[in-house]
Structure formats: C-alpha cells, structure tokens
Amino acid sequence: MHPLLTLAIAAATIAALITLGYAGLCWVSPFTTCQRCAGTGRTTTRVLRRPRACRRCDRGMPLRLGRRVFNFFHRLRAEATR
C-alpha cells in the first residue's frame, strides 16, 4: 500500500470521527454556555458596570452552531415534503 494513501485514509477517518463526535454532542446536548456571560444571562455595562441582560444569548444557554445547522436543514426538508 502506498504511504500517501495510508495517510489520506487515516486523515479521512480522523475527520469523520471528529464530525460524528460533534454531531453526537449536538444531539445529546444542543445548548452550550454563553462565552460572554458564562451562562448567567447577565452582563455589565462598560461605563457604570450596571448589570443587564446578555445581548448575545438572552438566557445564558444558546444553541450550538451544529444544532442550528441541523434545525435549518430539518425545516427545509419538512417544508419541501409538504
């Protein structure tokens, strides 16, 4: 077997495992903690350090990117088959 072919197969296998692992994570745990507010749903203003609602997540637990992509394609397929 050619060494470059072996390397390509190994790289494709690793990429497939990472992709399937992330897809499984999005299925089991579709929400993640917000990086800006650390999951509290509250941030502070820059000037007076007053607490306010986080504009990025609204509740502290936004959907993962992979789950948003899955939901988009799921809705697209559901609308196409009606």
N, C-alpha and C positions, 0 to 999 in steps of 0.2 A: 504494500500500500504506500502511496506517495505521502511524504511528510506534510506537504501543504494541504492535502485532502484530509488528513487526520486532524490537523489544526483547524480547518474550516468546520469539520463535523463537531469538534469539541466546542468551538465558539458558538455554533448554532444551538447546541444542546444547552450551554450555559445561558444563552439569551432566552431560550424557550422556558427554562426553569425559572428564571427571574420574572419573566412575563406572567407565567402561570401562578407564581407565588404572589405577585401583586394583585392579580385578578382574584385569587382566593381571599386575600386580605380585604379587598374592596367588597367582596360578597359577605364575609363574616362580620367585618367592622366598617360600615360605609362612612362613618363620621370620624373626624380627626380633631385634635385640639388645635385651636387657632394659635398661630405663632405670635401674633401681635398682642393678644390679651392673655395668653397662657391658659385659655379655657374658662376664664371667669366671665366673659361677656362685657367687661368694663375696661375702659382705658382712661387715661388722664389727659387733659389738655396741656399744650406746651407752655402757655404763659402762666396760668394760675394753678396748674396741677389739679384742676377740678375733675372729679370722676364723671364719666359719661358713657353711654352705650358704645360698644365697639362697632365701627362702621364696616369693618371687613367681614365679620361673621354674624353679627346681630345676636347670637346666643352663646357663643363660645365653642360651638361644635359644627363647623362647616362640613359639607360633603367633600369626600376625596375627589381628586380630578378624575381618576379612573371610573368612579361611580357616576359622575356627571356625564362622562362619555357613554357609559353603558345605558344610562337613562335616556340620553338623546337618541341612540340607535334603537332602543326598545320602543320609544314613542314613534319614531319614524317608521318602523316595521308595522306597528299596530295601526297607524293611520293608512299605510299603503295596502293593508289586507282587508280593510273595511269595505 
